[in-house]
Amino acid sequence: MLAVRRCHEVYAQGGGLADERREFREGIRQMAAERFARGEPSSAIAKDLRVSVRSVQRWRKSWTKGGPRALRSTGPASPPRLSEAQFGQLEAELARGPLAHRWPDQRWTLARVKTMIGRRFHKSYTIQGVRKLFIRHGFSCQIPARRAVERDDEAIRLGEGDLAAGGSTAAALDAWIVFEDESGFSMTPPIARTWARRGHTPVIRVRGRSRRRVSIAALACYKQGERSRLIYRPRRDDGRRDGRKSFAWTDYRDLLQIAHHQLGGPIVLVWDNSNVHLDIRLQLSNVAFTSPDHLVQAVTRGLRTIQYRSDLIDGCLADTGLSLTPTTSRVQPQ
């Protein structure tokens, strides 16, 4: 049964199959031939093999005339213009990204790939030819995941599971643990597609520099025995070309001062390595919005709701795997 399912998944991808996938497709037809010999109806065969009744009827007609031999694969309709070795070279160029080939953004479109094949291999492809080439090698058109350029993936990988391991600063100071991050909301968020290998979501790195945005800097605050808090500050880009569009170090300073006042005690701050965060002056002890005002109102209303939902703020801490309760008790020296 597993073999039938696997064959069907490949068969459903359509034409332009590689040698291995043509074998899978041929396997379905041979299974159908065995059931033809037993006199089973076409509808039952189509249901079990998960293909159309019309396909089964066409196969039965060929089988009646030529037997199982008539259902064998005849090979590719035409030899591929790019060899497997050349496609490997093409894939390596794709991995470098469109920016490395002097395109203005990080999307691989069929037209761009067509141009690169011409430059690299001096072979002419049509847009549909590039599409079939990609499908034959397991690529699909996908919406990429966006990732902040400030994120340090290597540091995250090396420090996985060791965040503040054995730390006791907050407990010693009877302080709040405060997590800070920023996010931006736009009236028209960009949605783009790029070609990548099927099953591997492409990732593009972007900066939040579009106009008509509302930026939010927020603090999730935790302390054992206290109600969790959410403290935030919005910043609206009004479209003017003068002045700063994102948060400045003074905005973070003011936000931390507000937090210190509202929490009524010391805080241990946890945030990323954004350039603004590292400023020396900070090293201290699916809605269609009708207007920017509508966007600000919706964001503010949502944040105010979260402020009164400690369970939601607690969920943010729970997902990190951290706990405010000590796992082991320290033995005092005699």
Solvent accessible surface area in square Angstrom, and as a share of the most:
residue,aa,sasa,rsa
1,M,150,0.67
2,L,143,0.71
3,A,61,0.47
4,V,25,0.15
5,R,98,0.36
6,R,135,0.49
7,C,10,0.06
8,H,42,0.19
9,E,99,0.45
10,V,16,0.09
11,Y,36,0.14
12,A,69,0.54
13,Q,57,0.25
14,G,32,0.30
15,G,52,0.50
16,G,28,0.27
17,L,7,0.04
18,A,33,0.26
19,D,96,0.50
20,E,102,0.46
21,R,52,0.19
22,R,38,0.14
23,E,118,0.53
24,F,42,0.17
25,R,74,0.27
26,E,40,0.18
27,G,22,0.21
28,I,1,0.00
29,R,32,0.12
30,Q,50,0.22
31,M,50,0.22
32,A,0,0.00
33,A,4,0.03
34,E,108,0.48
35,R,41,0.15
36,F,6,0.03
37,A,75,0.58
38,R,155,0.57
39,G,59,0.57
40,E,40,0.18
41,P,82,0.52
42,S,19,0.12
43,S,70,0.45
44,A,37,0.29
45,I,0,0.00
46,A,3,0.03
47,K,165,0.70
48,D,64,0.33
49,L,4,0.02
50,R,111,0.41
51,V,21,0.12
52,S,61,0.39
53,V,64,0.37
54,R,192,0.70
55,S,12,0.08
56,V,0,0.00
57,Q,99,0.44
58,R,126,0.46
59,W,14,0.05
60,R,64,0.23
61,K,130,0.55
62,S,41,0.27
63,W,61,0.21
64,T,100,0.58
65,K,161,0.68
66,G,41,0.39
67,G,18,0.17
68,P,73,0.46
69,R,177,0.65
70,A,49,0.38
71,L,5,0.03
72,R,131,0.48
73,S,41,0.26
74,T,140,0.81
75,G,30,0.29
76,P,71,0.44
77,A,116,0.90
78,S,77,0.49
79,P,113,0.71
80,P,75,0.47
81,R,141,0.51
82,L,3,0.01
83,S,56,0.36
84,E,125,0.56
85,A,73,0.56
86,Q,49,0.22
87,F,6,0.03
88,G,39,0.38
89,Q,80,0.35
90,L,0,0.00
91,E,58,0.26
92,A,60,0.47
93,E,29,0.13
94,L,17,0.08
95,A,90,0.69
96,R,144,0.53
97,G,17,0.16
98,P,6,0.04
99,L,100,0.50
100,A,48,0.37
101,H,33,0.15
102,R,229,0.84
103,W,40,0.14
104,P,116,0.73
105,D,47,0.24
106,Q,52,0.23
107,R,69,0.25
108,W,16,0.05
109,T,36,0.21
110,L,26,0.13
111,A,56,0.43
112,R,27,0.10
113,V,0,0.00
114,K,76,0.32
115,T,57,0.33
116,M,6,0.03
117,I,0,0.00
118,G,29,0.28
119,R,152,0.56
120,R,107,0.39
121,F,21,0.09
122,H,160,0.71
123,K,64,0.27
124,S,86,0.55
125,Y,19,0.07
126,T,92,0.54
127,I,70,0.35
128,Q,106,0.47
129,G,20,0.19
130,V,0,0.00
131,R,100,0.37
132,K,110,0.47
133,L,1,0.00
134,F,1,0.00
135,I,25,0.13
136,R,48,0.17
137,H,28,0.13
138,G,4,0.04
139,F,8,0.03
140,S,28,0.18
141,C,53,0.32
142,Q,28,0.13
143,I,88,0.45
144,P,13,0.08
145,A,45,0.35
146,R,135,0.49
147,R,70,0.25
148,A,54,0.42
149,V,48,0.28
150,E,73,0.33
151,R,108,0.39
152,D,69,0.36
153,D,48,0.25
154,E,90,0.40
155,A,54,0.42
156,I,94,0.48
157,R,145,0.53
158,L,117,0.58
159,G,33,0.32
160,E,138,0.62
161,G,77,0.74
162,D,87,0.45
163,L,101,0.50
164,A,79,0.61
165,A,78,0.61
166,G,74,0.71
167,G,58,0.56
168,S,45,0.29
169,T,80,0.47
170,A,18,0.14
171,A,86,0.66
172,A,85,0.66
173,L,99,0.49
174,D,91,0.47
175,A,6,0.05
176,W,6,0.02
177,I,43,0.22
178,V,0,0.00
179,F,44,0.18
180,E,8,0.04
181,D,87,0.45
182,E,53,0.24
183,S,60,0.39
184,G,29,0.28
185,F,81,0.34
186,S,20,0.13
187,M,53,0.24
188,T,114,0.66
189,P,75,0.47
190,P,91,0.57
191,I,135,0.69
192,A,34,0.26
193,R,127,0.47
194,T,5,0.03
195,W,31,0.11
196,A,16,0.12
197,R,82,0.30
198,R,89,0.33
199,G,73,0.71
200,H,121,0.54
201,T,83,0.48
202,P,25,0.16
203,V,66,0.38
204,I,25,0.13
205,R,89,0.33
206,V,58,0.33
207,R,131,0.48
208,G,53,0.51
209,R,190,0.69
210,S,54,0.35
211,R,100,0.36
212,R,121,0.44
213,R,42,0.15
214,V,3,0.02
215,S,18,0.12
216,I,9,0.05
217,A,1,0.00
218,A,24,0.18
219,L,0,0.00
220,A,17,0.14
221,C,0,0.00
222,Y,3,0.01
223,K,40,0.17
224,Q,111,0.49
225,G,83,0.80
226,E,87,0.39
227,R,127,0.46
228,S,8,0.05
229,R,63,0.23
230,L,20,0.10
231,I,10,0.05
232,Y,38,0.14
233,R,66,0.24
234,P,63,0.40
235,R,66,0.24
236,R,105,0.38
237,D,14,0.07
238,D,57,0.30
239,G,18,0.18
240,R,153,0.56
241,R,205,0.75
242,D,99,0.51
243,G,66,0.63
244,R,118,0.43
245,K,73,0.31
246,S,55,0.36
247,F,10,0.04
248,A,22,0.17
249,W,51,0.18
250,T,44,0.26
251,D,25,0.13
252,Y,10,0.04
253,R,72,0.26
254,D,41,0.21
255,L,3,0.01
256,L,30,0.15
257,Q,105,0.47
258,I,61,0.31
259,A,0,0.00
260,H,98,0.44
261,H,153,0.68
262,Q,101,0.45
263,L,15,0.08
264,G,68,0.66
265,G,15,0.14
266,P,59,0.37
267,I,40,0.20
268,V,40,0.23
269,L,51,0.25
270,V,51,0.29
271,W,67,0.24
272,D,60,0.31
273,N,95,0.49
274,S,17,0.11
275,N,124,0.64
276,V,30,0.17
277,H,6,0.03
278,L,102,0.51
279,D,32,0.16
280,I,127,0.65
281,R,129,0.47
282,L,11,0.06
283,Q,124,0.55
284,L,114,0.57
285,S,169,1.09
286,N,209,1.07
287,V,95,0.54
288,A,93,0.72
289,F,46,0.19
290,T,116,0.68
291,S,40,0.26
292,P,32,0.20
293,D,90,0.47
294,H,61,0.27
295,L,3,0.02
296,V,40,0.23
297,Q,102,0.45
298,A,30,0.23
299,V,19,0.11
300,T,25,0.15
301,R,136,0.50
302,G,35,0.34
303,L,25,0.12
304,R,145,0.53
305,T,76,0.44
306,I,58,0.29
307,Q,56,0.25
308,Y,182,0.69
309,R,104,0.38
310,S,28,0.18
311,D,82,0.42
312,L,79,0.40
313,I,3,0.01
314,D,64,0.33
315,G,31,0.30
316,C,79,0.48
317,L,21,0.10
318,A,71,0.55
319,D,132,0.68
320,T,72,0.42
321,G,68,0.66
322,L,59,0.29
323,S,78,0.50
324,L,55,0.27
325,T,82,0.48
326,P,97,0.61
327,T,130,0.75
328,T,109,0.63
329,S,103,0.67
330,R,178,0.65
331,V,136,0.78
332,Q,134,0.60
333,P,122,0.77
334,Q,219,0.97
